[in-house]
Amino acid sequence: MDEDSLLPFSLPAVCRKKVSVAFDGGSLSSDGGVLLLREVERRLGVAALLAGCLVDRRDPCRIDHALAEMLRLRMFLIAAGYEDADDCDSLRTDPIFKLAVGRLPESGDALCSQPTMSRLENAPSKVEIARMMAAMVDLFCASWTCPPKAITLDIDETLDRVHGHQQLSLFNAHYDERCFLPIHIYEAGSGKPVAVILRAGKTPGGSEVRTVIKHVVHRIRRTWPKTRICWRGDSHYARPEAMDWCEENGVDYVFAVAGNDVLHAEVRSLADDLCVRRAEGGEEKRRTWAEFHYAARSWAKPRRIIARLEATTRGFDARYVVTTLAGSAAHLYETVYCARGQAENFIKLHKTQLASDRTSCRSSRANQFRLILHTAAYWLLHTLRAAAPKRSDWKTAEFATLRGRLIKIATRVVESAARIRVWLPTACPDATMFRLLAGRFAVAGP
């Protein structure tokens, strides 16, 4: 019965010639571009970095190379679009994935199965998870050739629906779902991930926001003690505990603030004048900015508030941000704060194009480990994209585009006694870019 699947089947004839199809082509793969990811991973060393955080209890000083191989395989699978551990069963003998993790494509042993990969996801302890999360911040710092003078960190949470009774899942009335709300942190200019933190499906409180900011800043300052850090986020993060800590430790911030009667009263006269001038001029929209100092009841002191006031044919709208940064009100709102919208695109790459919302394990530690692995896959594709020519469209390509054009390439692999030969399609439309990126990452071998 197992051989029935190998029997050929027919398709309509072409030019009076019969078309016969069967899955018996031999050592073929549909993911030839994983070899590019292999070279990227060798440059980053992310698998060895994570493996070093998982302690071998028999020998704490030993890094398990088999464990690093499994981590490497999981990252390659996620980057290639195989986000579930179930895919390990059908891809155990894929020649490209075997080659990518350092095994011979034909004579080498098969790769790990789904149960083995699932055991790996549930294996790390709480301490080991913390080490890996810290290692991802170290990877972010190591990705810069020299310490930057200043960085802006965008922080935001995103909806992650749950199915079942996973740890940390809560009902959120805003989304009308049982969910997680993991926090994502990215460097604004480059889109590099700093941390992705699994958390319960509720709005973060002040002490939680302060703890996240404190740990990330301390980890970054271990490597970059003189780099100026600015945090940027919506009103969920304008917590007095977080702002107090930032001010005490020389960290800047620009956070949105929810409007209230006191804030509206501060700008009422300016708002009335704006609406009148728009109506008199017959304009579709008119905008202005204001700034003043304000102290909420829970704040220890007054802080600088920037107000964006806008009058349109549909009515009046006011938005507020609180900040420690210097500069004009218009610049701080339009240029500095509004640019945080780009973080939504980074989250989209992580969540939808790398399927990091597949947090279906019961254990919160296993789900956090999955987020770490998906972040590692993000690093592979982000680094691959960053190596493209500066003026090419590849520089801004989404991960799905990279996957469809550079990774999902039909490949034939033949292993002989002395060498391994990889055949890529003669008519590959992106052969020039593939060759260029391979040359930038590949390390010459013997």
N, C-alpha and C positions, 0 to 999 in steps of 0.2 A: 504493500500500500504506500510506503514511503517513496517508491520510485514513480508513482503515478504523476506526481507534481513535475517530474522532469520530462514527461512525454510532450512532444511538440503539439502545438495547435495552429490552426490555419487562419489567415486573414485574407481579405480580397486580393485577387491577383493584380499585378502591376505589369503592363505591357505583355499580357498573356503568360506571365511567369508566376508560378505559385509562390506565395509567401508563407513560410513556415516559421513559427516562433517557439522557443523553449528556453527555460532558465538553466542552460547548461554551457554557458560561455566560458566557464573556467574562472581563473583568477582575475576577476574584474571588480571595480568599485565605482560607485557614483559620487565619491567625495575626494577626488584627487587633490583638491586644494587644501586638504588637511595637512599635507606636507608643508605648505606655507606656514600654517599655524604651528607646526612642530618647530620650525626655525624661530618663529616669534617667541615661543615658550622657552626655547633654549636661551634666547637673549634675556628674557625677563627672569627666568629661574623661579617662577611662581610655584610650581609643583614641589620643588625641593624646599622652598620657603615654608609652605604649609605643612609638608611632611615633617619638617623639623619641629613643628609645634605639637605634633602627636607623639607622645613619649612612649618608647618601648619599655614597658615596666620591668623587663628582664635586664635591659641595658639602657639606662636613660641617656647615655651619650651617643647612642647609635641611631642613625637615620635609616629607616626601613626603605630600601630601594623599591621593593615590590609595592609598598604603600604609595610611594611617589609615582610609580607607574599607573596605579589605579586612579590617583588624583588627576594625572595628566590625561588619561583616557576619558574621564568624566568631563573635563573641561573641553576636550576636543569634540565630544559628542554634543554637548550643549551648544557650542559655537556652530556646529554643523546642522543644528536644528533637531537633534534627538534629545529632548529635554527629560525624558523619563528613563528610570533605571531599567524598565522593561525592554528597552531597545538593545541592551547589552546581549540578550539572548540571540537576537537575529543578526547581530553584527560581530559576534565573537570571532568569526573566521574572515572578516573583511580584511583584504590584504593591505589596504592603505592605513587603516587604524592600527593594525599590527605593526606595520612599518613605522608609524608615527610614534609609537611608544617604545620602539627599540627592539621589536621581535622580528624574526624573519617572516616574510609574508606568506610563504607556502609551507616550509618545513618547521617553522616556529610553533610553539604551543598556542592553543586558542586563548583568547582573552577571557577576563572574568565574566561570570554570569550575573543575571539580575539578583539572585539571592546574596551573592558576595558583595555586590555594589550596595545593596540595601543594608547589609550588616555594617559596611563602612560608614554609611550615612548616620547610623545610630550609635556608632562606636565612641565618638569623642566625648570627653567629660566636659563639665562646665568650665573648668580651668583651661582645658585645651581649646575650647571654643573662644575664650577670651584671648588666648595667645594668638590664635589665627586672625581674630579681628584686629588686634594690635599690629600683626604682621602685614595686613593689608594697608594700614596707614603708613607703615614703613616702606611698602612697595610704592605708594604714592610719592613719598619723599625721594626715593631712589630713582624715580623716573625723570627727575630734573637733572640736567648736567651741572647746574650750580644753583645755590639757594636764591629764590626770587626775593625781591625787595618787599613785595606785598602780594597777598593772595586774598581772594574773596571766596568764601565757602557758602554755597547755597544749601539750605536745609529745608526739607519738606517731607511730608508723609504721603502715602498713596494707599488706595483701597486694595486689599487682597482678600477676596472672598474665600471662605472656608466651607468645607463639605464634611460634616461629621462633628466629632467632639474633640478636636485638637486642643492641646494646651494653649492658653492665652487667647483663644477665640472668644469674642464677646459680641453681643448684639449692639449695633450702632444705629441709633434712631435717624441720624442724618442720611445714612445710606440705605436704611431699612434692610440691613443684612447682618448676618453673623460674619465677622471678618477679623483680620489682622490689619493694623495700620503701621507697616514698617517705615522707619525713617531712612531717607536717602540723603547722602551728603556728597556733593560734587564740587570740584574747583571750577569756578564760573568761566574762566577764560579758555581752558583746555577741554573741559568736559570729563576730566579724569575722575574716577570714583575714589572717594576717601573712605566712606563707611556706609554699610547698609545694615540696619539694625532691626531685627524682628521685635515686635512689641504688640501688646494687646490692642484690640479694636476700639480704642477710646482716645480722645484728645489728650495730648501730653500735658502733664502738670508742670508747675514751675520747678520743682526739685528734679524731675526727670530731665527737663530741658537743660538745666544747669549741669547735671551729671554728664550728659552726652557732650556738651560743649567743653566742659572741663577736661574730660579724658582725651578728646581729640586734640585739643590745644596742647596739652602736656606732651602727648606723643609726638606731635609735629615739632614742638620746641626742643625736644631732645636732639633732633637733627638740625633744625633751623632756629637757633635761639634769637636771631635778630630779625627774622621775617615778621612783617606787620600782618596781622590777621584780621579780617573783617567778616562778620557773619551776616547773612541776609536771609530773611524768611518772612512768612505771613504773620498774622496777628496771633496765631497759636504760640509763637515763640517769643513774643514781647512780654515775657514773664518777669516780674520784679527780681526773682531769685537769679535768673540768667543775666539780666542787665546789670545787677549789682556785681556779680562775679566778673563779668567782662570789664567793667569800669575799674575794679580793684586790681585786675591783672593785665591792664594795658591792651585790651582787645576791643576793637571797634565793632559796631553793629548798625544795621539799618533794618528795622522790623516794621511791618504794618501795625496800625492800631485801630481797633474797632471804634467807629464813631459813637458819640454819646451827646447828651444835651449840653454838657459843659464845653466840649470841643465845638459843637455847632454854634454855641453862643459867641465863641471867640471870633468866628469868621462871618457872623450874620450880616454886619453892615457891608463888608466887602462882597458878600454873596448877593445882597440886594442890588448893589451898584453894578455888579457883573451882569445880572439878569436884565437890568434896565438898559445897559449899553448894548447888549446883544439884540434886544428887541428893537431899540432905536435904529441900530445899524442894519437890521434885517438879515443878520448872519445866521447860518445854520448852527454854528457852534462857536463858543468863545470860552477861553480858558485863562486862568491866572493862578498864581501861587502865593502862599503866605507862610510865615513862620512865627512861632511864639513859644514860650515855655509853659509847661503844664505838668502838674503832679497829680496822678490818680491817688485815691485814698490808700492804696496798698504800696505806693512808691515811697522810697526813702527821701527823695528829693525831686525838685522840678527837672524836667528833661526837655530837650529841644524837639519840637514838633514841626513837621513840614506838612502843609495842607495843599492839596491840589483841588482847585475849585473849577467846575465846568458847568456852563449853562448851555442847554440845547433847546431845540424846539419841543423836545419831550419833557423838559423840566430841568431841575438842578441836581447836581451830584457832587459830593465832597468825599475825598479820601485822605487818610492821614498816615504818616510814618513817623517813627521816633528814631533818632540817630545820634551818634557821637561824632559823625564826620563833619568836616568843615566844607564850606562851599555854598553856592547859591541854592535857593529852594528849588528853582526850576531844574538845575543840573542834578541835584540829589534825587529828585523824584523821577524825572524823565529818563535820565541817562543811567543813574546808579541803581535805583530801586526797580524800575520797570524791566531792566535787563534780566531780572531773576526768572522771567517767563521762560527763558531758554532752558532752565532746569527741568521743566516739564518734558522737553524733548529728550533730555538725558534719561529721565525716568522711563519714558516710552521705550527707548532702546533697551533698557534693562528689563523692563516688565513684560512688554508685549513681543519684542523681537528676540529676546532670549528666554522668554517664558519663565521669569523668576517668580511668578505668582503660583507656580506649581508646588506650593508648600503643603503637601497632602499627608505628611507624616504626622503621627499622633504626638510625638515628642517635640517640644519647642526647641530642644538642642539640635535635633536632626533637621528641623526646618531652618534654623539659623545656619547650620552647616551647608544646607543647600543654597542659601543666599550667598554665602561666601564663595561657593563653587561657581555660581552664576556670575558673581562679580569678577572672579578670575577669568571666566570666558569673555566678559566685557573687556577686560584688559587686553586679551589676545586680539580681538577685533579692532579695538580702539588703536592699539599700537600698529596693527597692520595698515589701518587707514591713514594714520599719521605719517607713514613712510611713503605715501603716494606723492607725486610731484605737486608742488604748492599751487600751481595754477590749473590743475586738472579738476574735473568734476568728482573724481574719486575722493578728494579731500573733504567733501561734505556728504559723501554717500552714506545712506543708512546701512545698518548692519544687515538687513534683509537683502539689500542690493549686493553687498560684499559676498554674502552667502550664495546668492543665486548666480553670480557671475564669476567668482573666483574660487569658491569651495565646491559647489555642486558641478564638478567636471568629471565626465566619464573617463575612466582610467583602466588601463590594462597593465598588470604587473607580472613579470616573469623572473623567477629566481633561478639562477644557474649556480654552478659550483664556485665561481669566482666573483660574480657580480649580481646586482639586482637591477633589472631594466624596467623603467616605468614609461609607458606610452600614453601620451595625452592626445586628444583629437587634433588632427591636422587642420580642421576647419574651426578651431576654437577662436571665437571673436575677440577674446581678451588675452590672447597669447602674449602680446607685447607687454602688457601690464604685469601679467603673471611672471614673465621672465625678469622684468625690472625689479619687482618686489623680492623674488627669490634671490637675485643677486645682492640685494641690500641686506638680507638677513642671513643667508646661508654662510656657514663657516666651512672653509675648504677642508676636505677630508683627505685621507691617505690615497 
